[in-house]
Amino acid sequence: MFDALSRWSRRRTLSRAAIPDALWREAVAQLPFLALYGDDDLARLREKVVLFLDAKAIVGARGHMVTPLQRVIVAIQACVLVLELDLAFYDGFENVIVYPGEFVPEWEWEDEAGVVHRNEAPLAGEAMPGGPVVLSWPDVEAGADWESSGMNLVIHEFAHKIDMRDGEANGCPPLPAGMSPEIWQRALNAAYDDFCARVDAGEHTAIDPYAAESPAEFFAVLSEVFFAEPLLLRREYPRVYGQWVAFYRQDPAARAAGLARE
Ligand SMILES: [Zn+2]
């Protein structure tokens, strides 16, 4: 009964909140990395985006007005991560807040000595456990084109959200049955140590050196690479790539390799 009811409510949402074709096409055109996705994938992505937009509010702040196109652009990138997962991965928060530029977060934290700190450096994006995802629109725009920017802010912040499903972000999201946390951790640690050593040695890395910041940032940055330039991640860190394939239930490098052969 419950299943029938949820299927019915899903169908109702899909028709009630459908995205007009022209708007969908315009949004897809602004995200060149979606070239990896076939028509079937894109159709399923579109459904997920409709359900996502029905569940979350994407709201402007500090004078930023979110246009319908911006809503869809943000939602598509958020949904790429959960294309093969349940949208419930994003339960526990309701809002995505979009600022007109970088912002200084208002939260404070206490260190082990009891000293209270305040972050003074402006951020392009932020995700907090149980809180909204916050994005700077110019940085969303810049990150939409991976080829020119080598970063994707929306995928980055939503990867943090997935990582935070079991508390603080630490590079290891709760894994499904059948995946071993030990194997995940071993693959992640080996790659992270290697990457940090390369960055420390001053090597120019194809992956954003910001990934060396912490295991949580490593997971978020490598998730960007996984979806936007999967062949790079598979080449650099194949064991991590394999774990990401099992976790996200997608193999974007196989899609990319298929396209390269065509
Ligand atoms: Zn981050």
Residues whose N, C-alpha, C, O or C-beta is under 5 A from the ligand:
A	BS01	ZN	E217 A220
